[in-house]
Amino acid sequence: MGAVAILLLALLLLSPATAWAHAVLLEASPADGAQVDRLPAEIRLRFNEPVSPVAVHAFGPGGALTLPGPASAADEELRIPLPGSGAAEEGTYTVSYRVTSNDGHPVAGSLLFGVGVAPERPQPAGEPDATLRTGAMLARALHYGSLLAAAGGALFVALVAPNQTLPVGRSRVPLARVARLPRLTGVAALAVPLNLAMAGALLTGGSPLAPDSWRAALASTSGASAGVALAGLALLAFGLWTRRRAALLAGALVAVAALAATGHAATAPPRGLAGPLVALHGVAAAFWLGALLPLLALLRHAPALDSARLVRRFSRGALIAVAALLAAGVGLSLLQLADPAAIAGTVYGQLWLAKMVGVALLLGLASVNRLRLTPALESGSRSARDHARRLLSLSVASEMALMALVVALTAGLGTTPPPRALARPVADADPGYTAVTMAKGRQAVVSLDSARAGANSLTLHLAQPDDTPFDPKELAVELSLPAAGIEPILRRPGRTGPGAYRLDGLTLPVAGRWEVKIDALVDDFEKAVFRVTVPVGGAR
């Protein structure tokens, strides 16, 4: 069992939980940063894959605009109707959009154009709110963990210990009940809508209870995945209730197939290869993770020799799972993993390193189980076997706790942009307001010349930890106003001197507390990310 766990865990590291293959904006009409003579009747955005609109907001020189109708999507094109076309007030107009990409994740951005004026040209981008991303990570961890444990437990019961009963009190109870698989299946079923609600909140940027969030989630690939998961869990519950082996196997396989219906890994190109690899990887991982609860039940209730026999049987079957997990993990890694060195100094990298610590501890436990405790369970006196069984039970329980941590960290990787997705410019800053922020010992002084709605100029002064000027290889600024539904506006400031940068002609359409994020690329393997909130007042 220990060797199997070691190989399975090593494969888990190769499994890319994240590969951001979001929709990309290819063309906008009018173009981002364009000057037009009259307000167009609609905005047209063309992406590289089909998208579904989630939220759209528009702002003109006088503030928020009331759109005459909803945005519509046909194939790869999104159409946003505008009010009062033809005779609009001169000035800068901002259109903020949030759509669902083909992989079920949010893609957001803003574009600016001018009627009678020429606004500064931005670039599209977006990043989920940190609080929502954390909630989504926890919901995803519960969904992944409970789904894999329930499905894997059913596979263990059906393939390793069919019709196995254990002495509990004065009667014999089915292994599935002792291992609490029915209850775990119920938890997995409840985790499905919770995960769906958080996915919808990420898409809309709103509350997970809001109808818009649910509509957005159900319309995305996350909705299809939830339907498959619930169908599989219902079939699994039927198998547990009737003790039908075929229903257990079918329910487990259908439930795990839900993982191949959405997510970064499953929708990465070529999808015809990525989807099956994710499904194969999920089944193999479920068999390993789901075996822990039944194994713990066996060790606590079955005689030592019976426990040893079933542990050995599990280990033989798990070798096949290891081979499948290895093949799928390597294939997914080749499709999706970026250079590991590129994640240093990022949130993604910190989650990865934390996961490595958890895996290292699990490998240590697995080695002890394989080399010492399992052999002791099969030999020696009865008291020695009982002692080995108690130690092995404690070790498996510890593995379960550590595995929960690893699953949570894996879910975190799935909701965090990898470094290659972050290595792009960002935009914007403050007027008539100055703030100082730190990142990795470096300092950024952010100044906005008017701090009022309308035209602004942003200046940046960057310094190294020793107070010498800091000139990054690339610099970008991002400005967003979530409270008003304005997605990130991106800019590249120009260098005006050592460590000094300036961005003129920056239009902030409305007042509010704008969030500014500054990406400074230190070198090919490190980035400093500065964040500050800037109050912007109303127009004069």
Summary of the structure (lengths in Angstrom):
residues: 540
radius of gyration: 27.1
end to end distance: 71.6
largest distance: 93.9
contacts: 2005
relative contact order: 0.13
helix: 48%
strand: 26%
